[in-house]
Amino acid sequence: MKNKLLNVFKTVGKGLSLTLGHFFAAAESRKVKPITDNNYFSQDSGTTTIQYPHQKLPLPEVARYQLDVEMDDCIVCDLCAKICPVDCIEIESIKATEAIGKTSDGTTKRLYAAKFDIDMAKCMYCGLCTVVCPTECIIMTDTYDRSTLTLNEMVYKFSDMTASEAEEKRLALEKQNAERLAAKQAALQPDKNKE
């Protein structure tokens, strides 16, 4: 019984001395250094708490945080949605009746983005969507603090096309397809008459 009681006091004393050591070492606050500093990981004394949002830790160049899409450069190829392991990207495309412009790298755009939504609540920040994008229009930004009250606010809608505009483009495509089909059938009719 005496040994157990002695062991209890000894253990409590060790724990208390460790806690007090950290308490008095935390008298100075941590200095925010750039990630490229050679001594970035050598700060082993002082408090590790920073005064967020007034102080922010530096982010490495390859940090993966909030997704963003530059719709002017998007060719709506759907590769990002296909490679996403958690299906957080939803894309609905409408084929254009003519070329609708060019991206910043010169790629011709032939599809409208009726819907381009990214659900950041589902996103696992793997970065695969940014790797497969041929026009590099989807990127991971250094923004990491986007707090919201509901999960619906975590769905970011990047398409700037309204529902009425999308319906107008669908009708124009249907009309063009019907005209092509009629022209194809008309072209086949004389061949039947020759027989």
CORGI-V989643 format. One record per pair of residues at least 24 apart in sequence whose ideal C-beta (glycine too) atoms are under 10 Angstrom apart, sorted by the first residue. I is the first residue (numbers start at 1). J is the second residue. If there is no record, write none. Layout:
I&J / I&J
This chain:
22&47 / 23&47 / 29&55 / 30&55 / 30&57 / 31&55 / 32&56 / 32&57 / 32&58 / 33&57 / 33&58 / 34&58 / 34&59 / 34&60 / 35&59 / 35&60 / 35&61 / 35&63 / 36&60 / 36&61 / 52&145 / 53&145 / 56&142 / 56&144 / 56&145 / 58&142 / 59&142 / 59&143 / 59&144 / 60&142 / 61&142 / 62&127 / 62&140 / 63&125 / 63&140 / 63&141 / 63&142 / 63&144 / 64&123 / 64&124 / 64&125 / 64&126 / 64&127 / 64&130 / 64&140 / 64&141 / 64&142 / 64&144 / 65&120 / 65&125 / 65&140 / 65&141 / 65&142 / 65&143 / 65&144 / 65&145 / 65&146 / 66&118 / 66&120 / 66&123 / 66&125 / 66&139 / 66&140 / 66&141 / 66&142 / 66&143 / 66&144 / 66&145 / 66&146 / 66&156 / 67&118 / 67&120 / 67&123 / 67&125 / 67&127 / 67&129 / 67&130 / 67&138 / 67&139 / 67&140 / 67&141 / 67&143 / 67&156 / 67&158 / 68&118 / 68&130 / 68&137 / 68&138 / 68&139 / 68&140 / 68&141 / 68&143 / 68&156 / 68&158 / 69&113 / 69&116 / 69&117 / 69&118 / 69&129 / 69&133 / 69&137 / 69&138 / 69&139 / 69&156 / 69&158 / 69&159 / 70&103 / 70&104 / 70&135 / 70&136 / 70&137 / 70&138 / 70&139 / 70&158 / 71&113 / 71&116 / 71&137 / 71&158 / 71&159 / 71&160 / 71&161 / 72&101 / 72&102 / 72&103 / 72&104 / 72&109 / 72&135 / 72&137 / 72&160 / 73&102 / 73&103 / 73&104 / 73&105 / 73&107 / 73&109 / 73&133 / 73&134 / 73&135 / 73&136 / 73&137 / 73&138 / 74&103 / 74&107 / 74&109 / 74&111 / 74&113 / 74&116 / 74&133 / 74&135 / 74&137 / 74&138 / 74&158 / 74&159 / 75&100 / 75&102 / 75&103 / 75&105 / 75&107 / 75&108 / 75&109 / 75&110 / 75&111 / 75&113 / 75&133 / 75&134 / 75&135 / 75&137 / 76&109 / 76&110 / 76&111 / 76&112 / 76&113 / 76&114 / 76&115 / 76&116 / 76&137 / 76&159 / 77&107 / 77&111 / 77&132 / 77&133 / 77&134 / 77&135 / 77&137 / 78&111 / 78&113 / 79&128 / 79&129 / 79&131 / 79&132 / 79&133 / 79&134 / 79&138 / 80&116 / 80&118 / 80&128 / 80&129 / 80&130 / 80&131 / 80&132 / 80&133 / 80&137 / 80&138 / 81&116 / 81&117 / 81&118 / 81&129 / 82&128 / 82&129 / 82&132 / 83&126 / 83&128 / 83&129 / 83&131 / 83&132 / 83&133 / 84&118 / 84&119 / 84&122 / 84&123 / 84&124 / 84&126 / 84&128 / 84&129 / 84&132 / 85&124 / 85&126 / 85&128 / 85&129 / 86&119 / 86&122 / 86&123 / 86&124 / 86&126 / 87&119 / 87&122 / 88&117 / 88&118 / 88&119 / 88&120 / 88&121 / 88&122 / 88&123 / 88&124 / 88&129 / 88&154 / 88&155 / 89&116 / 89&117 / 89&118 / 89&119 / 89&122 / 89&123 / 89&129 / 89&138 / 89&158 / 90&115 / 90&116 / 90&117 / 90&118 / 90&119 / 90&155 / 90&157 / 91&115 / 91&116 / 91&117 / 91&118 / 91&158 / 91&159 / 92&116 / 92&117 / 92&159 / 92&161 / 92&166 / 93&159 / 94&161 / 94&165 / 94&166 / 94&167 / 94&168 / 94&169 / 94&170 / 94&172 / 94&173 / 95&169 / 95&170 / 95&172 / 95&173 / 95&176 / 95&177 / 96&169 / 96&172 / 96&173 / 96&176 / 97&169 / 97&172 / 97&173 / 97&175 / 97&176 / 97&177 / 98&172 / 98&176 / 100&169 / 103&134 / 103&135 / 103&136 / 103&137 / 104&135 / 104&136 / 104&137 / 105&134 / 105&135 / 105&136 / 105&137 / 106&135 / 107&134 / 107&135 / 107&137 / 109&135 / 111&169 / 112&159 / 112&161 / 112&165 / 112&166 / 112&169 / 112&170 / 112&173 / 113&158 / 113&159 / 113&160 / 113&161 / 113&166 / 114&159 / 114&161 / 114&162 / 114&163 / 114&165 / 114&166 / 114&167 / 114&169 / 114&170 / 115&157 / 115&158 / 115&159 / 115&161 / 115&163 / 115&166 / 116&156 / 116&157 / 116&158 / 116&159 / 116&160 / 116&161 / 117&155 / 117&156 / 117&157 / 117&158 / 117&159 / 118&154 / 118&155 / 118&156 / 118&157 / 118&158 / 119&151 / 119&152 / 119&154 / 119&155 / 119&156 / 120&146 / 120&148 / 120&151 / 120&153 / 120&154 / 120&155 / 120&156 / 121&148 / 121&150 / 121&151 / 121&152 / 121&153 / 121&154 / 121&155 / 122&151 / 122&154 / 122&155 / 123&154 / 123&156
